[in-house]
Amino acid sequence: MKIAIVGTGYVGLVTGTCFAETGIDVVCIDIDKNKIENLKKGILPIYEPGLQPMVERNQEKGRLLFSTSLKDHIANCEAVFIAVGTPPDEDGSADLKYVLAVASDIGKYMDDYLVAVTKSTVPIETSRKVRAAIQAELDKRNANLEFDVASNPEFLKEGSAIDDFLRPDRIVIGTESRRSEKIMERLYKPFLLNGHPLLFMDIPSAEMTKYAANSMLATKISFMNDIAILCEIVGADVNMVRKGIGSDLRIGNKFIYAGAGYGGSCFPKDVKALIKTGLERNHPLRILQAVEDVNNDQKEILFRKIKDHFKGEVKGKTIGLWGLSFKPNTDDMREAPSLTIIRKLIEHGASVKAYDPVAMKEAKRILGTSAEFCNDMYEVAVDADALALITEWSEFRIPNYKVLQKLLKSKTVFDGRNIYDPAEMKENGFTYYGIGRKTL
């Protein structure tokens, strides 16, 4: 079986590589010549645990190819996956120009029946636009070729994407014919052997499922962040509250950790897009709008705590930051809370020293020389007036308190992910600020 994946970003590269791992012949297409040449050499554009050796292994086996030309490789493909970016427009709606450009290319170059599969996160009714774009090109060629469109949303978590793909909670596929359903069923057969549920549905429902899933998770995060602020006001501990409600099976213990706000490539973009979809249909999604508002506010919470600690004046202070990526085990800086915090600190005259185990290169690209980037976590603390943890990388979980005591100018720690024990911090002589917890 042969398929093509157009787009070698996070979703496309993981998808193509994992399909190749099951024995399928995969060609990954991208218009970025430099990216393709690097991929051929084993140089990946993203960091994802376990992906590098899997790419190299499947290239060596000849199951995974990289190219800039869909035209040269579309022959004999039973499915072409569209996995290009859908960045938000200024009004929050998803920009479909890259998706529709791929659809047009499929129409230009296909020579037999295939299934055009949208893997990118796309708004409802995108499949209709994809079908129209393909058909328009076929009409120009006077080509009487049949094809189907399908929606196969991804549910990958950065940092555990390989496991998520190979051992998914569920596989959602929206189809419009039994013929396309059979092809998608065959494609995912290796995963069905392990009992993972394959859910077939109509295409609009599949498209909605992706947005609804991410928006629900974002809602849980913003809800807990809102509760955390109230916890501080009334003297409660949000970590205790989290344990209390998380033990209720109807609620569960996932995505109810208070922190400095969510970021990344999915939640912010998908929440905005779904809000926009609701407005376009004259149905404002009031809860989801509150979710976004709370999150935007939450990204500034550590800055406000730092500013309050220094009596409203951070000018001339040096703040050390641990963690820059929006979450551990990725170098993704998109919509990362660290960017908001750093920019607010610099705007108010503070100096910033920062370290991240993986995201330093990407952070430097975004922030330039506005912050000082350090070689390790303890260099960040040298002569810093305070230390703020932004991303809960494992290496930050058990710091050497004696070393920090010697390096920090002021033994003050702002814990943006509540990973430290307030009592233990106090015992070691630190002034401790968490999220939704008492200051010690």
DALIN-V912604 format. One record per residue. N is the residue number from 0. PSI is psi in whole degrees, 0 to 359 (999 if undefined). OMEGA is omega in whole degrees, -180 to 180 (* if undefined). D_CENTER is the distance of its C-alpha to the mean C-alpha in whole Angstrom. Layout:
N:PSI:OMEGA:D_CENTER
N:PSI:OMEGA:D_CENTER
This chain:
0:136:-178:30
1:136:177:28
2:163:174:25
3:143:175:23
4:119:-180:19
5:117:-174:19
6:119:-179:16
7:36:172:15
8:203:-175:12
9:308:-176:9
10:312:-176:10
11:316:-177:13
12:317:178:14
13:315:-180:13
14:309:-179:15
15:317:-178:18
16:318:-179:18
17:323:175:18
18:319:178:20
19:325:180:23
20:334:180:23
21:2:177:24
22:3:179:27
23:143:175:26
24:121:-173:27
25:133:170:24
26:126:179:24
27:127:-174:21
28:139:174:21
29:144:180:20
30:348:180:22
31:101:-176:21
32:321:-179:24
33:319:179:23
34:318:-179:20
35:317:178:22
36:321:178:25
37:319:179:23
38:322:177:21
39:331:179:25
40:1:-179:26
41:15:179:23
42:112:-174:21
43:147:180:17
44:351:-179:15
45:162:172:12
46:124:176:12
47:121:-178:11
48:128:176:14
49:350:-175:17
50:319:-176:16
51:305:-180:19
52:330:179:22
53:320:176:21
54:312:-178:20
55:318:-178:24
56:316:-177:25
57:333:171:25
58:315:-180:26
59:325:179:29
60:351:179:30
61:11:-179:29
62:346:-176:27
63:115:180:24
64:156:177:25
65:137:-176:24
66:162:174:25
67:1:-173:25
68:109:172:27
69:324:-179:27
70:320:-176:30
71:347:-172:31
72:0:-176:29
73:338:180:29
74:133:177:33
75:4:176:33
76:129:177:29
77:339:178:29
78:143:173:25
79:119:-179:23
80:131:176:19
81:111:-175:18
82:38:180:14
83:171:-176:14
84:151:173:12
85:68:-176:13
86:151:-180:13
87:138:170:14
88:176:-179:18
89:332:-179:20
90:5:178:21
91:347:180:17
92:155:180:18
93:133:178:16
94:116:-174:17
95:10:-174:19
96:324:180:21
97:321:178:19
98:313:-177:19
99:332:175:23
100:320:177:24
101:318:178:23
102:318:178:24
103:319:179:27
104:323:177:27
105:315:179:27
106:326:-180:30
107:323:-167:32
108:346:-178:32
109:145:-180:32
110:7:178:35
111:172:180:35
112:139:173:33
113:170:176:30
114:123:175:27
115:114:-172:24
116:121:175:21
117:113:176:18
118:334:175:15
119:152:175:13
120:114:-174:12
121:150:179:15
122:163:177:17
123:141:-179:20
124:4:176:23
125:325:-179:21
126:325:178:23
127:320:179:26
128:323:177:25
129:314:178:24
130:316:-179:28
131:321:-180:30
132:319:178:28
133:313:-177:29
134:323:180:33
135:319:179:33
136:323:177:33
137:322:179:35
138:322:178:38
139:327:-179:38
140:354:-172:39
141:38:-177:41
142:121:-180:39
143:72:-177:40
144:139:177:37
145:152:175:35
146:164:174:31
147:159:175:29
148:142:178:25
149:158:176:23
150:126:-179:19
151:75:-176:17
152:149:179:14
153:149:178:11
154:51:-176:10
155:138:174:8
156:124:178:7
157:134:-177:6
158:339:177:9
159:31:-173:11
160:322:-179:10
161:311:180:14
162:321:180:15
163:322:-178:13
164:316:-176:14
165:333:180:18
166:68:-172:18
167:152:172:17
168:321:178:17
169:156:175:18
170:117:-177:18
171:126:-180:19
172:124:173:21
173:126:-177:23
174:169:180:26
175:3:178:29
176:157:177:31
177:329:-179:33
178:313:180:33
179:326:179:29
180:319:-180:28
181:322:179:30
182:316:-180:28
183:325:178:25
184:319:178:27
185:321:-180:28
186:322:-177:25
187:7:-178:23
188:319:180:27
189:331:-179:26
190:332:-180:23
191:336:-179:26
192:335:179:28
193:10:174:26
194:12:180:26
195:132:-175:23
196:132:175:23
197:115:-174:23
198:109:175:23
199:140:180:25
200:178:175:25
201:160:-173:26
202:314:178:23
203:324:179:23
204:322:178:22
205:318:179:19
206:319:179:18
207:324:-178:18
208:317:-180:17
209:309:-179:13
210:319:-179:13
211:322:-180:15
212:308:-179:13
213:324:-180:10
214:325:176:13
215:317:179:15
216:318:177:12
217:323:179:12
218:317:178:16
219:319:-180:16
220:310:-178:14
221:324:177:16
222:312:-179:19
223:325:178:20
224:323:177:19
225:317:177:22
226:323:-179:24
227:318:179:24
228:318:178:25
229:324:177:28
230:316:179:28
231:320:-177:29
232:319:-175:32
233:357:178:34
234:19:177:33
235:168:179:31
236:116:-176:28
237:333:177:25
238:323:176:25
239:319:178:28
240:317:179:27
241:315:179:24
242:322:-179:26
243:317:-179:28
244:331:-178:26
245:339:178:24
246:349:174:27
247:117:-175:27
248:336:178:26
249:338:-179:26
250:311:180:23
251:167:-175:22
252:12:180:20
253:140:174:16
254:31:176:14
255:32:176:17
256:126:177:17
257:150:-179:18
258:207:-175:16
259:20:178:16
260:158:178:13
261:156:177:10
262:209:178:7
263:186:-174:4
264:347:-172:4
265:298:-171:5
266:306:-178:7
267:315:-177:9
268:316:-176:10
269:323:176:10
270:315:178:13
271:315:-177:14
272:320:-180:15
273:323:174:16
274:315:180:18
275:319:178:20
276:317:178:21
277:317:179:23
278:321:180:24
279:333:180:25
280:15:179:27
281:36:176:29
282:83:-180:27
283:130:178:25
284:89:-170:22
285:320:179:24
286:316:-178:22
287:326:176:18
288:322:177:20
289:323:177:21
290:313:180:17
291:317:-179:16
292:316:179:19
293:318:-178:19
294:318:178:15
295:321:179:17
296:322:-176:20
297:330:180:18
298:342:180:16
299:1:-172:20
300:320:180:21
301:322:176:22
302:317:-180:23
303:321:178:26
304:319:178:27
305:315:-179:27
306:317:179:29
307:321:180:31
308:321:-179:32
309:26:175:34
310:37:175:36
311:1:-176:34
312:104:178:34
313:359:-180:32
314:129:180:33
315:353:179:34
316:152:176:32
317:122:-178:30
318:126:177:27
319:137:-179:25
320:130:172:21
321:117:178:20
322:131:-178:16
323:323:180:14
324:159:-175:10
325:341:176:8
326:166:179:9
327:161:174:11
328:29:174:11
329:157:174:9
330:13:-176:10
331:123:180:7
332:4:-177:9
333:125:179:8
334:24:-178:9
335:134:176:10
336:330:180:13
337:324:-179:15
338:318:178:15
339:314:-178:17
340:314:-179:19
341:314:-178:20
342:323:178:21
343:319:179:23
344:313:-179:25
345:320:178:26
346:328:-179:27
347:16:171:29
348:9:178:31
349:160:172:29
350:146:-176:28
351:130:171:25
352:137:-173:25
353:154:176:22
354:140:174:20
355:138:-178:17
356:332:-173:18
357:327:-167:15
358:15:-176:14
359:316:-179:17
360:314:-179:18
361:322:179:15
362:319:178:16
363:323:179:19
364:322:-177:19
365:317:-171:17
366:345:180:20
367:228:-177:23
368:12:-178:26
369:340:177:25
370:157:176:24
371:124:-178:26
372:126:-173:23
373:165:-175:25
374:339:178:26
375:174:-173:25
376:330:-177:24
377:334:175:28
378:329:178:29
379:325:-173:26
380:346:-176:29
381:116:178:32
382:22:177:34
383:143:178:31
384:342:177:32
385:158:179:29
386:132:180:26
387:126:175:23
388:124:-178:20
389:317:-177:16
390:130:-170:14
391:58:174:16
392:149:-176:16
393:323:-175:19
394:348:178:21
395:353:-169:21
396:325:-180:22
397:78:-179:26
398:161:176:27
399:103:-175:31
400:325:-180:32
401:321:178:36
402:316:180:34
403:321:179:32
404:323:-179:35
405:326:-173:37
406:321:-176:34
407:139:175:33
408:323:178:35
409:127:-175:35
410:73:-178:33
411:128:-177:31
412:131:175:27
413:114:-174:25
414:100:-177:22
415:358:-180:19
416:7:176:18
417:43:-178:21
418:350:-179:21
419:153:178:25
420:116:-178:28
421:319:-180:30
422:319:179:33
423:321:177:33
424:318:179:32
425:319:179:35
426:328:-179:37
427:10:172:36
428:16:-178:37
429:143:166:33
430:125:-170:33
431:132:174:30
432:123:175:27
433:194:176:24
434:114:-180:23
435:25:-180:25
436:162:179:27
437:144:176:31
438:129:-179:31
439:999:*:33
